[in-house]
Amino acid sequence: MRSTLLAAALTLAALSPAAQAATLPTDGNWAGFTVDANLPPYGFGWTDDNGAALSFSVTIATGQIGTLTVVDAGFSGDRFRVYDGAALLGSTSVAVNGDTAGAITFDYDAALADSSFSRGQFKLGAGTHVISGLMFASTTDAFGPLNATIGGLKLTVSPVPEPATYATLLIGLGLLIGALRRRSASV
């Protein structure tokens, strides 16, 4: 019962309006966040360096699609639930529990390249999005979960492929397969 109440409280905290909404760039540059449940305000939601609740706002234009990448950094082993407003986008991958002797980095690109760190990719359609997160698993050491980490997210935006592009691709693939069949039949 107690753990259910704690989980409900943490979920509500993650879904409540954030005190600060930063603009998320759409050019693939990293934006960072921290989580520290050991210091005020004692939560598992994403915060800025001063401990204020943090979300990221972005508007994706019509005809565009966004790819949101979220990665754990610091000690490996932390996992996040990623939200767009009140909607759960999903969770980051299972990570190797790094403990204090495990994988450590403060470089988001290095963490993304290291399979020890949790990561996730989420598609965002056209419209306005408010991205936030909640740490639901933390790396542990001999004393239990650290409940503190850093992470990063980045968004890249690209045009939605036109249906004609797919049709052209399929026709070209069909022609290529036909040519290969004719070639192997004549050999």
Contacts in CASP RR format, 6 or more apart in sequence:
PFRMAT RR
TARGET T0000
AUTHOR 0000-0000-0000
METHOD contacts of the structure
MODEL  1
MRSTLLAAALTLAALSPAAQAATLPTDGNWAGFTVDANLPPYGFGWTDDN
GAALSFSVTIATGQIGTLTVVDAGFSGDRFRVYDGAALLGSTSVAVNGDT
AGAITFDYDAALADSSFSRGQFKLGAGTHVISGLMFASTTDAFGPLNATI
GGLKLTVSPVPEPATYATLLIGLGLLIGALRRRSASV
10 43 0 8 1.000
10 44 0 8 1.000
10 45 0 8 1.000
10 134 0 8 1.000
10 136 0 8 1.000
11 134 0 8 1.000
13 43 0 8 1.000
13 44 0 8 1.000
13 45 0 8 1.000
13 134 0 8 1.000
14 44 0 8 1.000
14 45 0 8 1.000
14 81 0 8 1.000
14 83 0 8 1.000
14 132 0 8 1.000
14 133 0 8 1.000
14 134 0 8 1.000
15 83 0 8 1.000
15 85 0 8 1.000
15 86 0 8 1.000
15 132 0 8 1.000
16 53 0 8 1.000
18 53 0 8 1.000
18 54 0 8 1.000
18 55 0 8 1.000
18 130 0 8 1.000
18 132 0 8 1.000
19 52 0 8 1.000
19 53 0 8 1.000
19 54 0 8 1.000
20 48 0 8 1.000
20 52 0 8 1.000
20 53 0 8 1.000
20 54 0 8 1.000
20 55 0 8 1.000
21 54 0 8 1.000
21 55 0 8 1.000
21 56 0 8 1.000
21 57 0 8 1.000
21 130 0 8 1.000
22 31 0 8 1.000
22 48 0 8 1.000
22 54 0 8 1.000
22 55 0 8 1.000
22 56 0 8 1.000
22 57 0 8 1.000
23 56 0 8 1.000
23 57 0 8 1.000
23 58 0 8 1.000
24 31 0 8 1.000
24 56 0 8 1.000
24 57 0 8 1.000
24 58 0 8 1.000
24 131 0 8 1.000
24 153 0 8 1.000
24 155 0 8 1.000
25 31 0 8 1.000
25 154 0 8 1.000
25 155 0 8 1.000
26 58 0 8 1.000
26 60 0 8 1.000
26 66 0 8 1.000
26 155 0 8 1.000
26 156 0 8 1.000
26 157 0 8 1.000
27 156 0 8 1.000
28 154 0 8 1.000
28 155 0 8 1.000
28 156 0 8 1.000
29 154 0 8 1.000
30 108 0 8 1.000
30 109 0 8 1.000
30 152 0 8 1.000
30 153 0 8 1.000
30 154 0 8 1.000
31 56 0 8 1.000
31 152 0 8 1.000
31 153 0 8 1.000
31 154 0 8 1.000
32 108 0 8 1.000
32 150 0 8 1.000
32 151 0 8 1.000
32 152 0 8 1.000
32 153 0 8 1.000
33 46 0 8 1.000
33 47 0 8 1.000
33 48 0 8 1.000
33 54 0 8 1.000
33 133 0 8 1.000
33 150 0 8 1.000
33 151 0 8 1.000
33 152 0 8 1.000
33 153 0 8 1.000
34 46 0 8 1.000
34 47 0 8 1.000
34 48 0 8 1.000
34 49 0 8 1.000
34 51 0 8 1.000
34 148 0 8 1.000
34 149 0 8 1.000
34 150 0 8 1.000
34 151 0 8 1.000
35 43 0 8 1.000
35 44 0 8 1.000
35 45 0 8 1.000
35 46 0 8 1.000
35 47 0 8 1.000
35 78 0 8 1.000
35 135 0 8 1.000
35 147 0 8 1.000
35 148 0 8 1.000
35 149 0 8 1.000
35 150 0 8 1.000
36 43 0 8 1.000
36 47 0 8 1.000
36 51 0 8 1.000
36 147 0 8 1.000
36 148 0 8 1.000
36 149 0 8 1.000
37 43 0 8 1.000
37 44 0 8 1.000
37 135 0 8 1.000
37 147 0 8 1.000
37 148 0 8 1.000
38 147 0 8 1.000
38 148 0 8 1.000
39 51 0 8 1.000
39 148 0 8 1.000
40 51 0 8 1.000
41 47 0 8 1.000
41 51 0 8 1.000
41 53 0 8 1.000
44 134 0 8 1.000
44 135 0 8 1.000
44 136 0 8 1.000
44 147 0 8 1.000
45 53 0 8 1.000
45 132 0 8 1.000
45 133 0 8 1.000
45 134 0 8 1.000
45 135 0 8 1.000
46 53 0 8 1.000
46 54 0 8 1.000
46 55 0 8 1.000
46 80 0 8 1.000
46 132 0 8 1.000
46 133 0 8 1.000
46 134 0 8 1.000
47 53 0 8 1.000
47 54 0 8 1.000
48 54 0 8 1.000
54 132 0 8 1.000
55 85 0 8 1.000
55 130 0 8 1.000
55 131 0 8 1.000
55 132 0 8 1.000
55 133 0 8 1.000
56 130 0 8 1.000
56 131 0 8 1.000
56 132 0 8 1.000
56 153 0 8 1.000
57 128 0 8 1.000
57 129 0 8 1.000
57 130 0 8 1.000
57 131 0 8 1.000
58 124 0 8 1.000
58 128 0 8 1.000
58 129 0 8 1.000
58 131 0 8 1.000
58 155 0 8 1.000
59 127 0 8 1.000
59 128 0 8 1.000
59 129 0 8 1.000
60 66 0 8 1.000
60 124 0 8 1.000
60 125 0 8 1.000
60 126 0 8 1.000
60 127 0 8 1.000
60 129 0 8 1.000
60 157 0 8 1.000
61 126 0 8 1.000
61 127 0 8 1.000
61 157 0 8 1.000
62 126 0 8 1.000
62 127 0 8 1.000
63 126 0 8 1.000
63 159 0 8 1.000
63 160 0 8 1.000
64 125 0 8 1.000
64 126 0 8 1.000
64 157 0 8 1.000
64 158 0 8 1.000
64 159 0 8 1.000
64 160 0 8 1.000
65 123 0 8 1.000
65 124 0 8 1.000
65 125 0 8 1.000
65 126 0 8 1.000
65 157 0 8 1.000
65 158 0 8 1.000
65 159 0 8 1.000
65 160 0 8 1.000
66 123 0 8 1.000
66 124 0 8 1.000
66 125 0 8 1.000
66 155 0 8 1.000
66 156 0 8 1.000
66 157 0 8 1.000
66 158 0 8 1.000
67 121 0 8 1.000
67 122 0 8 1.000
67 123 0 8 1.000
67 124 0 8 1.000
67 155 0 8 1.000
67 156 0 8 1.000
67 157 0 8 1.000
67 158 0 8 1.000
68 82 0 8 1.000
68 89 0 8 1.000
68 121 0 8 1.000
68 122 0 8 1.000
68 123 0 8 1.000
68 124 0 8 1.000
68 131 0 8 1.000
68 153 0 8 1.000
68 154 0 8 1.000
68 155 0 8 1.000
69 112 0 8 1.000
69 119 0 8 1.000
69 120 0 8 1.000
69 121 0 8 1.000
69 153 0 8 1.000
69 154 0 8 1.000
69 155 0 8 1.000
69 156 0 8 1.000
70 80 0 8 1.000
70 82 0 8 1.000
70 92 0 8 1.000
70 119 0 8 1.000
70 120 0 8 1.000
70 121 0 8 1.000
70 122 0 8 1.000
70 151 0 8 1.000
70 152 0 8 1.000
70 153 0 8 1.000
71 92 0 8 1.000
71 108 0 8 1.000
71 111 0 8 1.000
71 112 0 8 1.000
71 117 0 8 1.000
71 118 0 8 1.000
71 119 0 8 1.000
71 120 0 8 1.000
71 151 0 8 1.000
71 152 0 8 1.000
71 153 0 8 1.000
72 78 0 8 1.000
72 79 0 8 1.000
72 80 0 8 1.000
72 92 0 8 1.000
72 95 0 8 1.000
72 111 0 8 1.000
72 117 0 8 1.000
72 118 0 8 1.000
72 119 0 8 1.000
72 149 0 8 1.000
72 151 0 8 1.000
73 105 0 8 1.000
73 106 0 8 1.000
73 107 0 8 1.000
73 108 0 8 1.000
73 111 0 8 1.000
73 117 0 8 1.000
73 149 0 8 1.000
73 150 0 8 1.000
73 151 0 8 1.000
73 152 0 8 1.000
74 104 0 8 1.000
74 105 0 8 1.000
74 106 0 8 1.000
74 111 0 8 1.000
74 149 0 8 1.000
74 150 0 8 1.000
74 151 0 8 1.000
75 98 0 8 1.000
75 99 0 8 1.000
75 100 0 8 1.000
75 102 0 8 1.000
75 103 0 8 1.000
75 104 0 8 1.000
75 139 0 8 1.000
75 146 0 8 1.000
75 149 0 8 1.000
76 95 0 8 1.000
76 96 0 8 1.000
76 97 0 8 1.000
76 98 0 8 1.000
76 102 0 8 1.000
76 103 0 8 1.000
76 104 0 8 1.000
76 111 0 8 1.000
76 114 0 8 1.000
76 116 0 8 1.000
76 117 0 8 1.000
76 118 0 8 1.000
76 139 0 8 1.000
77 95 0 8 1.000
77 96 0 8 1.000
77 97 0 8 1.000
77 98 0 8 1.000
77 116 0 8 1.000
77 117 0 8 1.000
77 118 0 8 1.000
77 137 0 8 1.000
77 138 0 8 1.000
77 139 0 8 1.000
78 95 0 8 1.000
78 118 0 8 1.000
78 135 0 8 1.000
78 137 0 8 1.000
78 138 0 8 1.000
78 139 0 8 1.000
78 149 0 8 1.000
79 91 0 8 1.000
79 92 0 8 1.000
79 93 0 8 1.000
79 94 0 8 1.000
79 95 0 8 1.000
79 118 0 8 1.000
79 135 0 8 1.000
79 136 0 8 1.000
79 137 0 8 1.000
80 91 0 8 1.000
80 92 0 8 1.000
80 118 0 8 1.000
80 133 0 8 1.000
80 134 0 8 1.000
80 135 0 8 1.000
80 136 0 8 1.000
81 88 0 8 1.000
81 90 0 8 1.000
81 91 0 8 1.000
81 133 0 8 1.000
81 134 0 8 1.000
81 136 0 8 1.000
82 88 0 8 1.000
82 89 0 8 1.000
82 90 0 8 1.000
82 91 0 8 1.000
82 92 0 8 1.000
82 120 0 8 1.000
82 122 0 8 1.000
82 131 0 8 1.000
82 132 0 8 1.000
82 133 0 8 1.000
83 89 0 8 1.000
83 131 0 8 1.000
83 132 0 8 1.000
83 133 0 8 1.000
83 134 0 8 1.000
84 122 0 8 1.000
84 124 0 8 1.000
84 129 0 8 1.000
84 130 0 8 1.000
84 131 0 8 1.000
85 129 0 8 1.000
85 130 0 8 1.000
85 131 0 8 1.000
85 132 0 8 1.000
89 122 0 8 1.000
89 131 0 8 1.000
90 122 0 8 1.000
91 120 0 8 1.000
91 136 0 8 1.000
92 118 0 8 1.000
92 119 0 8 1.000
92 120 0 8 1.000
93 118 0 8 1.000
93 119 0 8 1.000
93 120 0 8 1.000
94 118 0 8 1.000
95 116 0 8 1.000
95 117 0 8 1.000
95 118 0 8 1.000
95 137 0 8 1.000
95 139 0 8 1.000
96 102 0 8 1.000
96 103 0 8 1.000
96 115 0 8 1.000
96 116 0 8 1.000
96 117 0 8 1.000
97 139 0 8 1.000
97 140 0 8 1.000
98 104 0 8 1.000
98 116 0 8 1.000
98 139 0 8 1.000
99 139 0 8 1.000
99 140 0 8 1.000
99 141 0 8 1.000
100 141 0 8 1.000
100 146 0 8 1.000
102 116 0 8 1.000
103 114 0 8 1.000
103 116 0 8 1.000
103 117 0 8 1.000
105 111 0 8 1.000
105 114 0 8 1.000
105 117 0 8 1.000
106 150 0 8 1.000
108 151 0 8 1.000
108 152 0 8 1.000
108 154 0 8 1.000
111 117 0 8 1.000
111 119 0 8 1.000
111 151 0 8 1.000
112 119 0 8 1.000
124 155 0 8 1.000
131 153 0 8 1.000
135 147 0 8 1.000
135 149 0 8 1.000
138 145 0 8 1.000
138 146 0 8 1.000
138 147 0 8 1.000
138 148 0 8 1.000
138 149 0 8 1.000
139 145 0 8 1.000
139 146 0 8 1.000
139 149 0 8 1.000
140 146 0 8 1.000
END
